[in-house]
Amino acid sequence: MTFDLSNYRKNYKKNSLLELDIPKNPLKLFHNWLEQEKIFSENTEVNAMSISTIGEDGCPETRVVLLKEYSEKGFIFYTNYYSFKGRSIQKIPKICLSFFWEKTERQIIIKGITSKIKKNKSDKYFYKRPKENQIGSWVSRQSTKIPSKEYLLEQYNKWKDFFRKKKTIDRPFYWGGYIVKPYRMEFWQGQSHRLHDRIVYNKLEKNNKWILCRLSP
């Protein structure tokens, strides 16, 4: 079966990305773009990002997770340390983050080195989560095989009964946060006739300063 999508296209024309208008620090540009996307994409998860790791079979693996915090130190997300992505990060800590924001016709690609955040920081975030989500962290042995959806719901009800009388639910030792420390950030702004704007920031190892350049679309 063949399905032809060759005539499915869009002409980008909402914004532009010029060197004179952008900050020297890519985090500021990231923040500006995210805030603008919030305005245009109300009630959507603008913090959704694709994370690409190198799987145990040597093949890239990509999935969508939610960005929960960002600062000069890096970008933080949370997951099961024993998941496919957790095991991949343990072996190869270099990963790629990608955001695509349709409303503003923008894309950001971030390459960085990943490491676990401190346990007390993971605890702090875990206790902010809804109780049902906390229980879900105990239920899920992420990326492992299970016999059925019914089995998963049974496990959830068992853990729910277990925690029913507890005032607080402890964070599972296998669940927590990662921080991605970027060394390369690319900003893509859609343009007419496929002449897109692409600005790349690279961090210099010797002084941690960012230098930028423009790439051909």
Rosetta silent file (secondary structure, phi, psi, omega in degrees, C-alpha in Angstrom):
SEQUENCE: MTFDLSNYRKNYKKNSLLELDIPKNPLKLFHNWLEQEKIFSENTEVNAMSISTIGEDGCPETRVVLLKEYSEKGFIFYTNYYSFKGRSIQKIPKICLSFFWEKTERQIIIKGITSKIKKNKSDKYFYKRPKENQIGSWVSRQSTKIPSKEYLLEQYNKWKDFFRKKKTIDRPFYWGGYIVKPYRMEFWQGQSHRLHDRIVYNKLEKNNKWILCRLSP
SCORE:     score description
SCORE:     0.000 S_00000001
   1 L     0.000  136.324  179.143    0.000    0.000    0.000 S_00000001
   2 L  -127.232  132.473  178.373    1.259    3.463   -0.885 S_00000001
   3 L  -120.864  119.815 -173.557   -0.107    6.751    0.414 S_00000001
   4 L   -89.052  118.291  176.537    1.019    9.889   -1.400 S_00000001
   5 L  -113.650   15.072 -172.471    1.684   12.932    0.815 S_00000001
   6 L   -65.385  -23.465  179.015    3.781   14.827   -1.721 S_00000001
   7 L   -95.339    5.263 -179.028    1.214   17.614   -2.112 S_00000001
   8 L   -91.759  104.287 -177.250    0.820   18.106    1.634 S_00000001
   9 L  -150.730  163.095 -178.984    2.791   21.233    2.441 S_00000001
  10 L  -133.783  142.748  176.854    2.631   24.531    4.297 S_00000001
  11 L   -99.007  115.459 -177.011    4.160   27.908    3.530 S_00000001
  12 L   -83.876  136.083 -176.211    5.810   29.353    6.642 S_00000001
  13 L  -160.162   14.311 -171.721    5.631   33.114    7.018 S_00000001
  14 L   -81.891  -37.635 -174.399    4.837   34.211   10.579 S_00000001
  15 L  -140.570  175.859  173.720    8.242   35.276   11.963 S_00000001
  16 L  -137.970  165.309 -178.222   11.895   35.699   11.126 S_00000001
  17 L  -132.943  101.784 -176.505   15.142   35.075   13.001 S_00000001
  18 L  -114.673  144.092 -176.583   17.847   37.711   12.505 S_00000001
  19 H   -58.666  -34.488 -177.872   21.180   37.965   14.295 S_00000001
  20 H   -67.790  -19.187 -173.614   20.570   41.611   15.234 S_00000001
  21 H  -104.014    0.535 -173.376   17.412   40.668   17.143 S_00000001
  22 L  -113.754  151.242 -179.507   18.591   37.723   19.214 S_00000001
  23 L   -75.192  162.767  178.256   20.433   37.523   22.575 S_00000001
  24 L   -74.963  -23.529 -179.969   23.942   36.188   22.986 S_00000001
  25 L   -97.306  119.359 -177.474   22.680   33.613   25.473 S_00000001
  26 H   -64.881  -24.938  179.257   20.558   30.867   23.831 S_00000001
  27 H   -63.973  -35.585  178.073   18.650   30.208   27.057 S_00000001
  28 H   -65.691  -40.181  178.205   17.134   33.691   26.817 S_00000001
  29 H   -67.287  -40.491  176.301   15.999   33.004   23.271 S_00000001
  30 H   -57.997  -46.742 -179.413   14.581   29.645   24.362 S_00000001
  31 H   -62.276  -43.958  179.871   12.659   31.345   27.159 S_00000001
  32 H   -60.941  -44.706 -179.839   11.318   34.052   24.847 S_00000001
  33 H   -65.731  -41.703  179.855   10.110   31.517   22.318 S_00000001
  34 H   -62.950  -42.905  179.639    8.505   29.315   24.960 S_00000001
  35 H   -64.865  -38.940  177.761    6.643   32.258   26.472 S_00000001
  36 H   -66.402  -38.575  179.660    5.402   33.334   23.040 S_00000001
  37 H   -66.467  -34.428  176.721    4.247   29.804   22.271 S_00000001
  38 H   -57.553  -39.834 -177.831    2.281   29.743   25.542 S_00000001
  39 H   -66.727  -43.994 -175.109    0.293   32.737   24.323 S_00000001
  40 H   -83.400  -21.444 -175.664   -0.548   31.232   20.935 S_00000001
  41 L  -120.502   56.841 -177.848   -1.033   27.639   22.107 S_00000001
  42 L   -61.015  139.478  177.852   -3.201   28.031   25.196 S_00000001
  43 L    67.474   21.257  172.573   -4.111   24.801   27.016 S_00000001
  44 L  -118.775  161.310 -177.599   -1.558   22.717   25.136 S_00000001
  45 L   -85.200   82.983 -179.403    1.622   21.127   26.443 S_00000001
  46 L   -69.897  -13.976  178.120    4.166   23.546   25.020 S_00000001
  47 L   -88.899    6.996  175.876    6.763   21.863   27.273 S_00000001
  48 E   -71.928  132.557 -178.676    6.431   18.596   25.337 S_00000001
  49 E  -141.040  148.950  173.878    9.753   17.621   23.801 S_00000001
  50 E   -86.433  136.442  176.638   11.170   14.690   21.897 S_00000001
  51 E  -117.862  124.345  178.596   14.134   12.973   23.525 S_00000001
  52 E  -111.118  128.194  175.991   16.486   10.914   21.391 S_00000001
  53 E  -126.804  170.978  174.552   18.927    8.438   22.921 S_00000001
  54 E   -97.854  115.316 -176.558   21.043    5.615   21.533 S_00000001
  55 L   -70.110  173.112 -178.375   19.332    2.328   22.375 S_00000001
  56 L   -65.005  -20.810  178.113   20.987   -0.873   23.540 S_00000001
  57 L   -91.373    5.871  178.600   20.862   -2.147   19.952 S_00000001
  58 L    84.956    0.825 -179.264   22.799    0.907   18.712 S_00000001
  59 L   -98.380  140.195  175.991   19.749    2.435   17.033 S_00000001
  60 E   -61.083  142.710  176.584   18.445    5.915   17.934 S_00000001
  61 E  -127.879  132.402 -177.810   15.213    5.901   19.964 S_00000001
  62 E  -125.844  137.031  175.539   12.914    8.917   20.221 S_00000001
  63 E  -148.448  164.918 -178.474    9.952    9.529   22.522 S_00000001
  64 E  -100.988  129.367  173.168    8.036   12.535   23.871 S_00000001
  65 E  -132.178  176.310 -177.599    8.399   13.629   27.501 S_00000001
  66 E  -106.348  129.485  172.053    7.635   16.844   29.366 S_00000001
  67 L   -71.874  129.321 -176.695   10.219   19.466   30.258 S_00000001
  68 L  -110.786  -17.150  179.485    9.712   20.365   33.918 S_00000001
  69 E  -165.061  147.038  173.768   12.396   22.963   34.602 S_00000001
  70 E  -147.114  149.197 -178.590   15.127   24.871   32.798 S_00000001
  71 E  -161.119 -173.979  176.284   17.884   27.250   33.866 S_00000001
  72 L   -61.136  -23.508 -179.233   21.481   28.123   33.057 S_00000001
  73 L   -76.391  -29.624  179.936   22.373   24.714   34.513 S_00000001
  74 E   150.305 -167.256 -175.003   20.275   22.769   32.003 S_00000001
  75 E  -114.079  129.167 -172.287   16.940   21.180   31.137 S_00000001
  76 E  -113.133  134.662  171.140   15.230   18.820   33.594 S_00000001
  77 E  -138.800  166.766 -175.672   12.784   15.978   32.998 S_00000001
  78 E  -125.059  146.201 -179.164   11.663   12.995   35.090 S_00000001
  79 E  -165.980 -178.821  173.720   11.346    9.310   34.286 S_00000001
  80 E   -83.000  125.517 -177.870   11.975    5.749   35.427 S_00000001
  81 L   -64.777  -21.766 -178.448   15.712    5.129   35.631 S_00000001
  82 L   -95.741    5.280  177.517   15.196    1.526   34.465 S_00000001
  83 L   -70.095  173.025  176.693   13.220    2.498   31.346 S_00000001
  84 H   -55.150  -45.900 -177.252   14.680    2.164   27.854 S_00000001
  85 H   -68.106  -35.943  178.792   15.742    5.814   27.936 S_00000001
  86 H   -64.237  -43.622  179.494   17.184    5.478   31.440 S_00000001
  87 H   -68.301  -35.842  178.125   19.312    2.494   30.477 S_00000001
  88 H   -64.977  -43.215  179.965   20.386    4.243   27.275 S_00000001
  89 H   -64.253  -37.733  178.814   21.437    7.356   29.204 S_00000001
  90 H   -59.721  -36.346 -177.643   23.382    5.223   31.673 S_00000001
  91 H   -85.155  -45.671  179.965   25.398    3.810   28.769 S_00000001
  92 L  -131.570  102.401 -174.086   25.629    6.890   26.541 S_00000001
  93 L   -76.398   -4.913  176.373   24.784   10.166   28.342 S_00000001
  94 E   -78.898  125.927  178.955   24.726   12.276   25.170 S_00000001
  95 E  -137.393  170.848  179.520   21.129   12.943   24.101 S_00000001
  96 E  -126.480  131.440  175.134   19.145   15.254   21.843 S_00000001
  97 E  -107.272  145.568 -179.931   16.047   17.256   22.778 S_00000001
  98 E  -142.904  130.291  175.047   13.682   18.627   20.165 S_00000001
  99 E  -115.807  135.883  171.132   10.755   21.034   20.383 S_00000001
 100 E  -127.167  121.920 -177.379    8.379   21.758   17.521 S_00000001
 101 E  -117.414  103.237 -173.477    5.885   24.595   17.985 S_00000001
 102 L   -65.879  -39.837 -174.573    3.402   24.699   15.144 S_00000001
 103 L   -61.661  -38.455 -179.710    1.622   27.922   16.107 S_00000001
 104 L  -101.768    2.974  176.295    4.771   30.026   15.882 S_00000001
 105 L    58.253   51.789 -175.191    6.371   27.834   13.184 S_00000001
 106 E  -133.229  153.514  175.782    9.488   27.155   15.232 S_00000001
 107 E  -140.308  142.260  175.847   11.755   24.292   16.136 S_00000001
 108 E  -129.250  131.666  177.756   14.556   23.998   18.693 S_00000001
 109 E  -120.611  126.761 -175.078   17.129   21.198   18.765 S_00000001
 110 E  -124.474  125.287  172.232   19.343   20.806   21.823 S_00000001
 111 E  -105.986  138.360 -177.546   22.312   18.480   22.219 S_00000001
 112 E  -162.041  174.356  177.129   23.657   17.900   25.689 S_00000001
 113 E  -102.479  132.402 -172.452   25.202   15.674   28.353 S_00000001
 114 E  -108.325  142.543  174.368   22.759   14.066   30.770 S_00000001
 115 E  -150.073  160.610  178.237   23.115   13.181   34.454 S_00000001
 116 E   -71.545  144.310  174.050   20.822   12.438   37.383 S_00000001
 117 L   -82.660  171.798 -179.383   19.772   15.357   39.559 S_00000001
 118 L   -65.795  148.747 -175.997   20.154   15.254   43.342 S_00000001
 119 H   -59.741  -39.148 -177.922   17.808   12.948   45.248 S_00000001
 120 H   -67.770  -27.512  176.890   16.296   15.742   47.345 S_00000001
 121 H   -73.689  -40.152  175.277   15.350   17.634   44.187 S_00000001
 122 H   -63.129  -39.586  177.329   13.652   14.551   42.748 S_00000001
 123 H   -60.062  -46.292 -177.476   11.859   14.128   46.095 S_00000001
 124 H   -58.624  -43.692  178.661   10.652   17.716   46.025 S_00000001
 125 H   -70.227  -40.973 -178.175    9.122   17.331   42.583 S_00000001
 126 H   -57.973  -41.262 -177.431    7.674   13.889   43.327 S_00000001
 127 L   -74.090  -12.909  174.962    5.743   15.209   46.334 S_00000001
 128 L   -83.690  -16.885 -176.235    4.243   17.964   44.183 S_00000001
 129 L   -72.584  153.710  173.098    2.687   15.424   41.820 S_00000001
 130 L   -57.325  146.669 -177.087   -0.960   14.327   42.172 S_00000001
 131 H   -56.531  -38.812  179.992   -1.296   11.312   44.467 S_00000001
 132 H   -61.548  -36.936  178.145   -2.612    9.188   41.586 S_00000001
 133 H   -71.102  -36.447  176.284    0.549    9.934   39.599 S_00000001
 134 H   -60.693  -44.972  178.111    2.718    9.070   42.582 S_00000001
 135 H   -62.626  -40.166  179.019    1.001    5.700   42.821 S_00000001
 136 H   -58.248  -32.039  178.422    1.450    5.238   39.089 S_00000001
 137 H   -66.365  -31.471  176.106    5.208    5.528   39.557 S_00000001
 138 H   -77.262  -32.997 -177.810    5.098    2.507   41.859 S_00000001
 139 H   -70.026  -45.722 -170.273    2.845    0.559   39.505 S_00000001
 140 L   -82.176  123.555  165.861    4.836    1.004   36.313 S_00000001
 141 L  -100.756   76.523 -165.182    8.006   -0.954   35.669 S_00000001
 142 L   -50.023  133.972  176.448    8.472    1.185   32.604 S_00000001
 143 L    79.216   -0.234  176.010    9.469   -0.561   29.357 S_00000001
 144 L   -90.817  155.515 -179.470    9.033   -4.103   30.790 S_00000001
 145 L   -73.726  140.480  174.715    6.570   -6.573   29.286 S_00000001
 146 L  -130.617  154.169 -174.055    3.171   -7.030   30.979 S_00000001
 147 L   -72.392  -30.185 -175.370    0.472   -9.576   30.166 S_00000001
 148 L  -169.600  168.154  173.824   -2.451   -7.177   29.674 S_00000001
 149 H   -65.504  -35.808  179.438   -4.065   -3.810   30.377 S_00000001
 150 H   -61.489  -38.690  178.051   -6.162   -5.549   33.058 S_00000001
 151 H   -60.448  -43.272 -179.876   -2.987   -6.615   34.830 S_00000001
 152 H   -61.746  -43.901  179.947   -1.778   -3.002   34.939 S_00000001
 153 H   -67.340  -35.551  176.205   -5.076   -1.795   36.425 S_00000001
 154 H   -62.581  -43.116  178.645   -5.007   -4.598   38.990 S_00000001
 155 H   -64.305  -38.823  178.348   -1.548   -3.533   40.077 S_00000001
 156 H   -61.676  -45.349 -179.173   -2.690    0.066   40.330 S_00000001
 157 H   -64.893  -35.813  177.219   -5.592   -0.901   42.607 S_00000001
 158 H   -63.933  -46.832  179.498   -3.284   -3.000   44.791 S_00000001
 159 H   -68.652  -34.215  177.051   -0.854   -0.125   45.274 S_00000001
 160 H   -61.739  -43.105  176.843   -3.737    2.282   45.803 S_00000001
 161 H   -65.375  -38.796 -179.195   -5.013    0.087   48.644 S_00000001
 162 H   -62.072  -40.930 -176.524   -1.484   -0.179   50.042 S_00000001
 163 L   -92.168    2.530 -172.552   -1.060    3.608   50.198 S_00000001
 164 L   -56.014  -42.097 -175.004   -4.642    4.362   51.230 S_00000001
 165 L   -94.734    0.047 -178.911   -3.854    5.057   54.894 S_00000001
 166 L   -88.536  137.215  179.243   -0.478    6.691   54.322 S_00000001
 167 L   -72.805  -35.260  179.030   -0.205   10.459   54.540 S_00000001
 168 L  -130.540  153.077  177.559    2.708   10.566   52.124 S_00000001
 169 L  -111.755  122.299 -179.778    3.941    8.278   49.369 S_00000001
 170 L   -68.679  149.140  175.535    7.695    7.786   49.149 S_00000001
 171 L   -73.809  131.016  175.242    9.426    8.286   45.835 S_00000001
 172 L   -60.670  142.075 -177.525   10.520    4.978   44.287 S_00000001
 173 L   -64.652  -21.299 -177.532   14.306    4.685   44.240 S_00000001
 174 L   -93.995    9.610 -177.459   14.169    3.909   40.518 S_00000001
 175 E  -126.112  134.355  179.097   12.274    7.089   39.599 S_00000001
 176 E   177.126 -164.632 -172.408   13.687   10.601   39.413 S_00000001
 177 E  -104.349  154.522  171.757   15.045   13.466   37.386 S_00000001
 178 E  -120.971  148.620  171.776   17.702   14.009   34.767 S_00000001
 179 E  -118.752  133.444  178.619   19.339   17.264   33.796 S_00000001
 180 E  -104.732  114.317  179.534   20.584   17.863   30.259 S_00000001
 181 E   -92.809  110.825 -171.338   23.498   20.290   30.126 S_00000001
 182 E   -76.146  144.490  170.001   23.492   21.736   26.588 S_00000001
 183 E  -122.890   -7.692  176.732   26.543   22.267   24.434 S_00000001
 184 E  -149.514  130.436  178.615   24.669   22.960   21.191 S_00000001
 185 E  -134.743  123.325  179.730   21.327   24.686   20.591 S_00000001
 186 E  -113.228  132.047  178.859   19.782   25.236   17.174 S_00000001
 187 E  -112.408  125.410 -176.435   16.834   27.570   16.574 S_00000001
 188 E  -118.362  125.063  176.968   14.767   27.079   13.423 S_00000001
 189 E  -119.814  120.068 -179.199   12.236   29.605   12.210 S_00000001
 190 L   -61.909  140.157 -179.804   10.065   28.658    9.253 S_00000001
 191 L  -134.722  163.917  178.578   10.265   30.979    6.232 S_00000001
 192 H   -64.220  152.617  174.391    8.634   31.278    2.834 S_00000001
 193 H    60.841   21.885 -179.895    9.908   29.207   -0.113 S_00000001
 194 H    64.293   21.524  176.076   11.698   26.867    2.331 S_00000001
 195 L   -93.277   60.643 -172.255   14.383   29.510    2.961 S_00000001
 196 L   -66.918  150.333  173.399   14.173   28.854    6.703 S_00000001
 197 E   -84.493  129.567  176.465   16.208   30.726    9.310 S_00000001
 198 E  -133.203  115.207  177.824   18.615   28.478   11.239 S_00000001
 199 E  -117.202  128.205 -178.318   20.775   29.891   14.019 S_00000001
 200 E  -115.910  132.288  171.854   23.115   27.596   15.966 S_00000001
 201 E  -105.921  129.928  173.699   24.765   28.301   19.326 S_00000001
 202 E  -120.432  135.944 -179.323   27.825   26.216   20.271 S_00000001
 203 E   -90.689  129.245  177.680   29.398   26.326   23.727 S_00000001
 204 L   -80.541  130.870 -178.334   33.177   26.687   23.879 S_00000001
 205 L   -66.702  -33.859 -172.328   34.796   24.258   26.341 S_00000001
 206 L   -70.380  -29.105 -177.912   37.619   26.601   27.299 S_00000001
 207 L  -139.005    5.409  178.889   35.442   29.402   28.695 S_00000001
 208 L    61.088   20.105  176.722   31.818   28.142   28.505 S_00000001
 209 L   -88.464  151.991 -179.835   30.894   31.031   26.218 S_00000001
 210 E   -96.621  135.699  171.068   28.392   30.636   23.422 S_00000001
 211 E  -119.173  148.177 -177.315   29.229   31.447   19.806 S_00000001
 212 E  -126.469  157.454  176.498   26.584   31.509   17.098 S_00000001
 213 E  -151.074  164.216  177.602   26.412   31.113   13.366 S_00000001
 214 E  -102.702  138.889  177.336   23.765   30.862   10.653 S_00000001
 215 L  -108.669  150.657  172.817   23.218   27.620    8.739 S_00000001
 216 L   -67.396  142.238  179.575   21.844   27.187    5.263 S_00000001
 217 L   -68.236    0.000    0.000   18.289   25.840    5.316 S_00000001
